[in-house]
């Protein structure tokens, strides 16, 4: 955290020095010895005390609210990447972070699925399966090859693993995989556990699956990793894949999962 505070302070100094005072309504002249904005001027723009802002630039161990960071990003006219970096270095969640809903995936990503020969699918921020190719439909027979009925919930990886009895025979070593999936999901949504949609999904799973409720309460946290995955397919028997998960830069809430067959 000390490194982040230092990086945050240096980042703010760069932003301040590159900002032309006149662009922010401050006078310029020969008496101005500071390149760009003064610390006092940035503090005035953000609505905090000059001392407090100075401490932030100095990397001191103080708490910075998301609201103050939001004003800072807006007043200094940061780009999307700069804003994301600002909140990351301050270890705060951006209240206005852009995201896409889980009910649709970008058309280019959906088209990409058809170009992939191996089983591949897209998962959204709540692990709804937003799109898949024919190979994935064949692998997940009885699930992805079955159209959703009227009012039926979206195809969701957590519901598939924990709420469908046939999945216990389909996934090799179901309990180990299910425990890891719960831990990966907790890690994936750690910054948005207060989202109502996510809370509804977790409550549904806890009520319907004793195993999910038990795994979730253990608070295991694991980053999503690739590796070998084994399935007991009803028609093909035991088949093994190497799983790779990719995140598109422009759609970081979406995961592209590809399963490459192992000989």
TANORJO-V485362 format. One record per residue. N is the residue number from 0. SS is DSSP state (hx for helix, st for strand, lp for the rest). Layout:
n->(N	N)
ss->(SS	SS)
//
This chain:
n->(0	1	2	3	4	5	6	7	8	9	10	11	12	13	14	15	16	17	18	19	20	21	22	23	24	25	26	27	28	29	30	31	32	33	34	35	36	37	38	39	40	41	42	43	44	45	46	47	48	49	50	51	52	53	54	55	56	57	58	59	60	61	62	63	64	65	66	67	68	69	70	71	72	73	74	75	76	77	78	79	80	81	82	83	84	85	86	87	88	89	90	91	92	93	94	95	96	97	98	99	100	101	102	103	104	105	106	107	108	109	110	111	112	113	114	115	116	117	118	119	120	121	122	123	124	125	126	127	128	129	130	131	132	133	134	135	136	137	138	139	140	141	142	143	144	145	146	147	148	149	150	151	152	153	154	155	156	157	158	159	160	161	162	163	164	165	166	167	168	169	170	171	172	173	174	175	176	177	178	179	180	181	182	183	184	185	186	187	188	189	190	191	192	193	194	195	196	197	198	199	200	201	202	203	204	205	206	207	208	209	210	211	212	213	214	215	216	217	218	219	220	221	222	223	224	225	226	227	228	229	230	231	232	233	234	235	236	237	238	239	240	241	242	243	244	245	246	247	248	249	250	251	252	253	254	255	256	257	258	259	260	261	262)
ss->(lp	hx	hx	hx	hx	hx	hx	hx	hx	hx	hx	hx	hx	hx	hx	hx	hx	hx	lp	lp	hx	hx	hx	hx	lp	lp	lp	lp	lp	lp	lp	lp	lp	lp	lp	lp	lp	lp	hx	hx	hx	hx	hx	hx	hx	hx	lp	lp	lp	hx	hx	hx	hx	hx	hx	hx	hx	lp	lp	lp	lp	lp	lp	lp	lp	hx	hx	hx	hx	hx	hx	hx	hx	hx	hx	lp	lp	lp	lp	hx	hx	hx	hx	hx	hx	hx	hx	hx	hx	lp	lp	lp	lp	lp	lp	lp	lp	lp	lp	lp	lp	lp	lp	lp	lp	lp	hx	hx	hx	hx	hx	hx	hx	hx	hx	lp	lp	lp	st	st	st	st	st	lp	lp	lp	lp	st	st	st	st	st	lp	hx	hx	hx	hx	hx	hx	lp	lp	lp	lp	lp	lp	lp	lp	lp	lp	lp	lp	lp	lp	lp	lp	st	hx	hx	hx	hx	hx	hx	hx	lp	lp	lp	hx	hx	hx	hx	st	lp	lp	hx	hx	hx	hx	hx	hx	hx	hx	hx	hx	hx	hx	hx	hx	hx	lp	lp	lp	lp	lp	lp	lp	hx	hx	hx	hx	hx	hx	hx	hx	hx	hx	hx	hx	hx	lp	hx	hx	hx	hx	hx	hx	hx	hx	lp	lp	lp	lp	lp	lp	lp	lp	lp	st	st	st	st	st	st	st	lp	lp	lp	st	st	st	st	st	st	st	st	st	st	lp	lp	hx	hx	hx	lp	lp	lp	st	st	st	st	st	st	st	lp	lp)
//
